[in-house]
Amino acid sequence: MSIVSTETDNGTAVSTERAVGSDRTRRMGRRVLERINPALRLQQLLLFGALLLIWEAVVRVGWLNPFWSSQPTRIAGRLWELVGTGAVIPHLWATLSATFMGFAIGLVSGVIAGALLGYFRRLADLFEPLVMGLYSLPRVALAPLLILYFGIGLSSKVALAVTLAFFLVLLNTQAGVRGADINLKNAAKTMGASEFFIVRRVVMPAAIPWIITGAQNALIFSLTAVVVGEMLVSTVGLGHLVTRASATYDTTSVFALLAIMGFVAVVLNNVLLIIERRAQRYSPGARR
Amino acid sequence: MTTNAIAAPSVREEDEAGLWVESVSVTFGQGSRQTRALSETSLAVRPGEIVCLIGPSGCGKSTVLNVISGLINEYEGQVHVGGKPLSLPNRRIGYMFQQDALFPWLTVTENIIMPMKVAGVPRAERQERTKELIGTVQLDGFERHYPHQLSGGMRKRVQLARLLAQDPAYLLLDEPFGALDAQTRLIMQKEFLDIWARRGKPGSLFVTHDLVEAIEMGDRILVFSRRPGRIRAEYHVDLPRSRTVTSMMGSHEYETLFASLWADLEEEARLSMAASPGGDES
């Protein structure tokens, strides 16, 4: 009798376990839907539209001088000139290519350095004051020096972006590598895995959520660094256009350029969010 | 039935086969903060038997497993496997942890394949053996699920399959079902014994703090003393195999064994609690 009941218990337990699995999957599906809540998205758009309307109204009534504040209708017109005629394209390209190059170099070197410092404790202890010192330094202050070394062209902007991206990726990678679950490393060890195998198959995959977080910050900071570099000395780029426009008191163009840069930043951020979600499909919301 | 308690088993008998731990001592820390976790412990696991280790928390039960598996390298004494000194890494010794040690970024299939990748098993054979193992632990249909999508019991099954994928001659099990709820634990114990028997009964060292589990699983039960751990007593379990909680209940042998085990364990646990409030598991 006892054996029979155990067997039945066994059967039911298996089926409840299955139910748990599929329920989880269903809940995950619902969460993805919640992220694109259309009602909320509409409210967000309405708020943005309302702010633009107030801006326009305040200028039209005469409470603000459009010489300083410009106004949405003029900015829209300028945006159309810049984008519609394609005048902004070479500048956008210059800014984006410098951003991506700086980001890519910072990402690769940051992952390598971060993995080494995360893995070799003594190396991390040795480099810690240097890394933290350089990380704390306001790196845009390096721009004049970098322009001196790399000239006024693309490479000085890339270099400035690297100084920001590198440390962000390094510190995140280091934290991820160091924080890799000891149980997982031990599990691989008891399978007879070599140290190299453990690093490649256990430690680095465990650090990927951290690396992605570092990369997200690094990309936005690369864009910032490139724009700052272009504002200092350049003949091309969105930052260069902003400086030129403000030098001629052309606030309408400045606002139009800000809108373009904001749009670029939002697109870049969303691309990285999609990558993050894909990379973390194995555990939704494990690290945000 | 013989429940004769021996002070310590005499190691190195005539048979060379098996897993032998001889006078192993382990000390953690340095200087004034030294803790002796194990003291001159000797035990043997022969092919085909399950030896259960019970003892108070923090008595060094897990330390024994960590020495055998190579997770602890610094110890005094000797470990022999199949007549030869232990060499590391040793793929013939499989280890199942209490904690979930599944790789969260890998699917069920990929987790089970891992030890075969380590061992360099050819791809075709890997696929075939994984399929078979998934069938063995009844996880058909969950091949592409990630661990977080599975219940606690199913995750244990994946771990069991991964353990078997290593094709181990010896199993080290550290409270493998300790974290499960009571019903799932009973189910997993039975399934483990079934699979263990079907897989040629690899010699197993099973750490537990659950007396019923020890009696259900073990051919022999070793009772550990409080820290520094030594073996205080050895019991042979002569109840017929395919023991279940319900079949053992009311049996005279079971009750006598339970009472003697508990008498030993209770004394050690009380002494251990008096010695170190809030004892930690090592």
Contacts between the chains, C-beta under 8 A, distances in Angstrom:
chain1	res1	chain2	res2	distance
A	1	B	246	8.0
A	2	B	244	5.8
A	2	B	246	3.4
A	2	B	247	5.2
A	3	B	244	6.9
A	3	B	247	7.5
A	5	B	246	7.2
A	6	B	186	7.6
A	6	B	187	7.8
A	6	B	190	6.2
A	6	B	244	5.8
A	6	B	246	7.2
A	9	B	183	6.9
A	9	B	186	7.5
A	9	B	187	6.3
A	10	B	187	5.4
A	10	B	190	7.3
A	10	B	191	7.5
A	13	B	153	6.7
A	13	B	183	6.7
A	13	B	184	6.5
A	13	B	187	5.2
A	14	B	138	6.4
A	16	B	151	7.9
A	17	B	150	7.5
A	17	B	151	4.4
A	17	B	153	5.8
A	17	B	154	5.2
A	18	B	141	7.8
A	20	B	150	7.9
A	20	B	151	4.6
A	21	B	142	6.8
A	21	B	145	6.4
A	21	B	149	5.5
A	21	B	150	6.0
A	21	B	151	6.9
A	21	B	154	7.2
A	24	B	148	7.7
A	24	B	149	5.2
A	25	B	149	6.4
A	183	B	97	6.1
A	183	B	99	5.0
A	183	B	100	7.6
A	183	B	101	4.6
A	184	B	101	6.0
A	184	B	103	6.1
A	186	B	71	5.6
A	186	B	95	7.8
A	186	B	97	7.2
A	186	B	101	7.1
A	187	B	95	7.5
A	187	B	97	6.7
A	187	B	101	3.9
A	187	B	103	7.9
A	188	B	114	7.4
A	188	B	118	7.2
A	189	B	69	7.9
A	189	B	70	7.0
A	189	B	71	6.5
A	189	B	89	6.9
A	190	B	69	4.8
A	190	B	70	7.3
A	190	B	71	6.9
A	190	B	89	8.0
A	190	B	93	7.3
A	190	B	94	7.1
A	190	B	95	3.9
A	190	B	172	7.9
A	191	B	91	6.8
A	191	B	114	6.6
A	191	B	115	4.2
A	191	B	118	4.7
A	191	B	119	7.7
A	191	B	166	5.8
A	192	B	89	3.8
A	192	B	90	6.6
A	192	B	91	3.8
A	192	B	115	7.7
A	192	B	118	5.5
A	192	B	119	6.7
A	192	B	166	7.7
A	193	B	89	7.2
A	193	B	118	4.6
A	194	B	89	7.7
A	197	B	118	6.3
A	201	B	114	7.5
A	201	B	117	7.8
A	202	B	103	7.0
A	205	B	103	7.2
A	205	B	105	5.0
A	206	B	105	7.7
A	208	B	105	7.4
A	281	B	146	7.8
A	282	B	104	5.8
A	282	B	105	4.8
A	282	B	106	7.6
A	282	B	146	4.3
A	282	B	147	7.9
A	282	B	148	7.0
A	283	B	104	5.5
A	283	B	105	7.7
A	283	B	146	6.9
A	283	B	148	5.1
A	286	B	104	7.7
